[in-house]
Amino acid sequence: MDLAFTPDELAFRDEIRGWVRTHLPDDIAQKVHLAQRLTRDDMQRWARILGQKGWLGYGWPKSFGGPGWSAVQKHLFEEECALAGAPRIVPFGPVMVAPVIMAFGNPEQQQRFLPGIASGEVWWSQGYSEPGSGSDLASVKTRAERVGDHYLVNGQKTWTTLGQYGDWIFCLVRTSTEGKPQTGISFLLIDMKSPGVTVRPIRLLDGEHEVNEVWLDNVQVPVDNLIGEENKGWTYAKHLLSHERTNIADVNRAKRELERLKRIAQTEGVDNDLRLRDQIALLEVDIVALEMLVLRVLSAEKSGKQSLDIAGLLKIRGSEIQQRYTELMMLAAGPFSLPFIFEAMDAGWQGHFPGGVATNAPLAAHYFNMRKTTIYGGSNEVQRNIVAQTVLG
């Protein structure tokens, strides 16, 4: 196993670094580095810039219009974007549903849906979780009854991230109640502008409107929007979840946020506190270990060896690290991490009182928000069971 980058890979990294620094808007990068609110326009603007370059679908093969990068090149691209302060690519379109359409969709569906995803013009949402179906997705109850040339869909999805911006949503729906629960699930693509689709906000502890309920009331969905075969959606869902859980690990963002944590500690004058320094050092060791695990997987892929299915393990470690760095940031800033008033933040309140520097906005809110990471994408308790069964035997 060779974890060192080749000269060609290092040259590729330099190319990516230069392009991102040139094309990433300064106002967006500043917001990301200071963990300030990103608007829909901010996220969409960066997506379109990447789309024009052909890099929004950076993991796509050339046959579908992607750059055809190796696993190592994709990792380097993600790292340089994160360190430069680029927003995370909203994954639901290019990272999650696009691979499903490529692998299981028919040519007409690929021609219809992939261009809008690749350009960043069409915003996709994910319709998996329901009020009674989270980690146990096999229990989904949203029904899709076939009536002629369309399905009639009724049910509710919840925790739909950024669903208020969605143009389309991919959903797991129940098309049969016979046999095992997994065998009666289908994978549907639904236009969110369809009559009967209602999006309702869920306000979180930090005051943000990040997630939503999506109600489906007699929504007519053309049969042409069914991916693959009816009742085979569980297979497609598992294919998608492997991409989601690897994406959640997000080691490159952790590296960027580690540097932000150090800046906050220095700004607040607590960088010499031995107990805090110990915790930061332990966090850094774990981030490096996670990166080595990611590089190990990439090395195995590059050499053609079959690597272990460790998407769940990456998700466990990555989500726990995200919780730890947000907690340490809040502890370092103390009471100055607490204020969270959108209008005051947008007006630049951070610089107008002692300790109220921009690096501290809004740390407590992010701490609360990151409590979710060990639950979504399959709770860590469930993931540990999966790892025990598939990796340890």
N, C-alpha and C positions, 0 to 999 in steps of 0.2 A: 504493500500500500504506500503510494507516494502522494503526500499531501502538499508538495511544493508545486507552484504554478509554473508552467512552461514559459519560455520567452514569448511565444505567440499569445498565450493567455495574458501575460503581463502587458503586452502591446495592446491587446483588445481592451483591457481594463483602462489603460491610458486614453484610448479612443473614446470609450464611453464617458469617462470622467470629463474630458474636454467638451464633449457634445452636451452633456447634461448641464455643466456650468454655464455654457453659452445660451442654452435655450430655456432653462428653468426660470420663470419670472421671479424677480427678487422679492416682490411682495408676498408671493406664495411661500417661498423658502423661509422668509422671516417668520411667517405665521407658524410654519411647521417647527422651526427651531425653538420658538417660544411656546409651543403647544397651545396656540390660540385657535379659535373656532375657524374651521374651513367651511366656506359656503359651497353650495352646489356649483356655482360658477367657477370657484377655485378648482374643485376636483375635475369638473368637466373641461376646463381650459387646459389643464395639464394632460388629460386623457386625449384631447384632440391634437395637441402638439405631438404626443407620442404616436398617435394614429397617423398623422401626416408623414412621419418618418418610417412607419411600418413596424413600430416597436411596442404598440399597446398590447398586441398579441405576441409578446416576446417569447413565449413558450411554444408557439405554433410552428409546425413544420412548413417548409417552403411550399409544399403542395397545396396548402390552404392560405397562402399569402403571408406567412410568418417569415422570420429571418432564418429559421432552421438552426438555431444555436444549440450547442452542446449543453449538457447539464451544468458544467463549470461556467460557461459563458453566461447562462441565465443567472447563476448565483452572483457572478461579478456585476452584472447589470443591476440586480436588486441591491447589492451592497453600495454601489456608487450612487444610485438614486437616493437611498436612505441617508447616506452620509452628507449628500449635497442639500438635503432638506426638501426633497420631493415628496408630495403626498403619496400615501400608499395607493396603488392602483385599486380601484373598487373592484373586487375580485369576481363578483357574481356573473358578469358577462365574459370577459376574456380568460379568466383563470378557471371558472367552474362550469358554466353551461356550454361554453364553446367546445371543450374537449369531448363532452357528451354528444353534441351535435356532430362533431367530426367522426366519432367512433361508431355512433349508432343511428344518426340521422340519415335520411336518404339524400340523394344529390340535389333535389329541389329544395329541401329544407336547408341544406348547406349554402346554396346560392342565395336563398332568401334571407337568412338570418346572420351569417358570418360577416358580410361586409359592414353592416351597421355596428357590430361589436368591434371589429378591427379599427374602425374610424373613430370610435368614441362618441358617435352620434346618438346611439340608442342605449338607454340606461336600463339594466336588468336588475331584478330583485329575486330573492330566493323564497319559495313557499314550501318549506319543509315542516317546521315545528307547528304544533297545534296546542291548544290549552291542555290536552291530556297526552300529548305525544311529543316528547323532546328527544332524549337519548334513545327511547324505544320508538323509533320511527315506524316500525312494523305495525303500530297500533293506530296509524292515521285513519281518520274517519271522514274526511272530506270526500264526498261522493261525486262520481262522474258517470252519469247514465247516458248510454248512447241512444240518440233519437235520430234516425235517418243519417244525414251526413254531418251531424254535429254531436257533441257531448253537452249535456246539461249538468253544470257543476254547482254544487251546494256545499257550504262548509265555512270553516274559519281557519285562517293561519295567524300565527302570532310571532312576536319578536322579529318581525320582518325589518331587517336593518335598512335604513334609508329608503323604505318603501314609498315614502311620500314623493320621491323623485322618480319612481319607476315608470318606464314606458311598457315594459313586458315583465312577466314573472314566470319562472319555471316552477311547477308544482308537482308534488306527489299526491295522487288522488287514488281513491279506492274504486276499482271497476268490477271487483268481484269479492264475495264473502265466502267463497268455497275454498276448502283446503287450508293450508297454512296461511297466516296473515300476510307473509311476504309475497305469496304467489298472486295476490289479488290487487297489486299496486301498479299503477301506470304513471308515466312521465309526460305531463302536458305542458305546452307553452301557451300562455294566456296573455292576450292584449289587455293591459290594465285600464285602457279607456273603454272597455266593453261595458255595456249596460249591466248593472248588477254587481259591479266591483266597487267596494267602499273601503277606503283606507282611513283608519282612525288612529290618532297619535297616542303613544304611551309615554308619559312624562317620567323621566328618571330622577334619581336622587340629585344629580347635578343640574337639574333644570332643563336639560337638553331634550330635544325631540329626535332621538336617534332611531328608535324602534317603533313598530306599529302593529296594530291588528289589521288584517285584511279579510273582509267579509265577501263571500261569493254567494250571491243569491240568484239562482236560476240563470247563471252566466252561460251563454251559448259559445262553445269553443269548437271550431271546425275540426273534423276528424283528421284533416291534414296536419294539424298541430300536435298530433301524437308522435312522440319519438319512439322509434323501434316498434316492438310488438306490444299489444295490449296485455296487461298483467305481468309484464317483464320489467317493470320500472324499478324493482328492487335491485336488480343487477346494475342498472344505469346509475342509481343513487349511490351505490357503493363505489363505483368508478369516480363519481364526483367527490365523494367525501374524502377520498385519499388525497385529492388536490387541496381541499379545504383545510384538513388537519395539518398538512405540511406547511401551508401558507400561514396558519396561526402561529407556528413556531417563531417566525419572523426574527431570526437572530440578528439580521442587519439593523433593524430598528432598535433592538436591544443595545447594540454597540453604540449607536448614536445617542440613545437616552442615557447610557452610562456616562458619557462625556458631559451631558447636560446635568446629571446628578452631581458630578464633580464641580461644575461651575457654580451650582447652587450652594453647595457646601462651602466653597471658597468665598462667594459673595456674602454669605451669612456669617462668616468667620468661625465656622465649626469644622473646618477641614483638618484641624489639629486634634479634634476630639478622638481619643484612641478607640473608644467603642464604636463610633460611627465609621472611623477609618477601617476597622476590622470588618464591619458589615459590608462596606463598599468593596473591600478586597475579596471577600467571599463571593460577592455577587459577580465581580469581574472574573474570578476563577470559573464560576459556573457558566458564564457567557462564553468564555473561551472553550470550555468543555463541550457546550452545545454546538459551537462552531466546528469543533473538531469532529463531532458526530455527523454534522451535515457534510463536511468535506469527506468523511469516510464513505458516506453513501455515494457522493459524487464520484469519488475515486473508483468505487466498485462499478458504477455505471460506465465510467470511461473505459475501464479495462474489459468490459463485457461480462463481468461476473454478476451472478444473481445476488443482489443484496437482500437483506432481511426486510420484511415489511414492517418498518418501524415508524410509519406515519403517526400512530397513536403515541409512541414514545416521544417523538419530537413535539407533539402537541402538549403533552404533559409538562415537559421541562420548559418549553417556551412560554406557556401560559403562566406557570408559577414564577418565572423570572420577570415577566411583565408586572405581576402583582408586587414583587419585591422592590423593583426600582421605583414604582410609583409611591410605595409606602416610605421608602428611604428619602425620597425627595420631599415628601410632606413633613417628615420628622426633621429634616435639615432646615426647612424654612420656618418651622414652628407656627405661631399664630398668623404669620403673613401668608400662609397657604390657604387660609379659610375664606377670604372674601371671594364672592363669585356673583358679580352683577354684570350681565352682558353689556349693558349700555355704558357703564363706567369703564369696563375693560376696553371696549372698542374706542373709547375716548382717550385712552392712554393713562388711566389712573395709576398704573403701577409705579410711575416715576415721580409721584408727587408726595410721598411720605416715606420716612425712614424705614428701610427694610422692604418697601413695596416695589422692588425692582421687577422688570419685565419677566425675568427668568422664573418668577414665582407664580405666574398666572397659569391656570387655576389648578393648583396641585391637589387640593383636597377633592375637587370634583373628579379629577382623573383617577385618584385613588379609589373612589367609590365606583367609578365606571369600570375599572379593571377587575373588580370582584367577579365580573361575568365570565372572564376568560377561562376559568377552570370548569365552567358549565357548558358554554355553547360549543358547537362542533362535536358534541359527544362529551358528557361529563368526564372528568378525570378519573373518577371512581370506576366508571364503565371502561374507560380506556385501559386502566391497569389490569382489569380482568382480561381484556382482549390481548394485551401484551403478554400476560402470563400464559394464555392458551396458545398463541401463535408463535411467540418467540422462545419462551422458556419450555414449552411443551408440557 
